[in-house]
Amino acid sequence: MFGFIWSLTGRVHYAVRRFMPTNIMLDAIHTRRGLKWGVPAMLIAAPYVFAAVLCAGLMESGSTGWLSLLVVLFIWNALKFAIAGPATLVRLMLVRHREARARNNWTRRLTKLEQKRNVLADNEAGERLPGRSSGETIVPSGYSRR
């Protein structure tokens, strides 16, 4: 019985995650390309709050009680979008920082490699390096002396 409930819960979770419009939009926002749309997506929370207030007002004026389910649903969706904005902003800052650090490391590695190649080329051309005696050659680490 426990296994049946567990599998049913999992299937309902994935069905809701896959087919509900707000979850599809939030999944798209949480990708690398969609992170920039997190803060503007916070504006979507406003219509949900308005709809929740409207349904709550209808319930107070004597309408059916099932509108309370819609109120809970609208508030839940509004909270998801309101929280997604700052969360994606923080994630975007972290991703951009990580990308900039990787770009700087790559540039630094290329510069070092270029310097090693220049030293090796100068050495092979027979040019005398400053501060070295005329017979001394410099071979960077990782290169064989042939």
Secondary structure, 3 states (H helix, E strand, C coil): CHHHHHHHHHHHHHHHHHHCHHHHHHHHHCCCCCHHHHHHHHHHHHHHHHHHHHHHHHHHCCCCCCHHHHHHHHHHHHHHHHHHHHHHHHHHHHHHHHHHHHHHHHHHHHHHHHHHHHHHHHHHCCCCCCCCCCCCCCCCCCCCCC
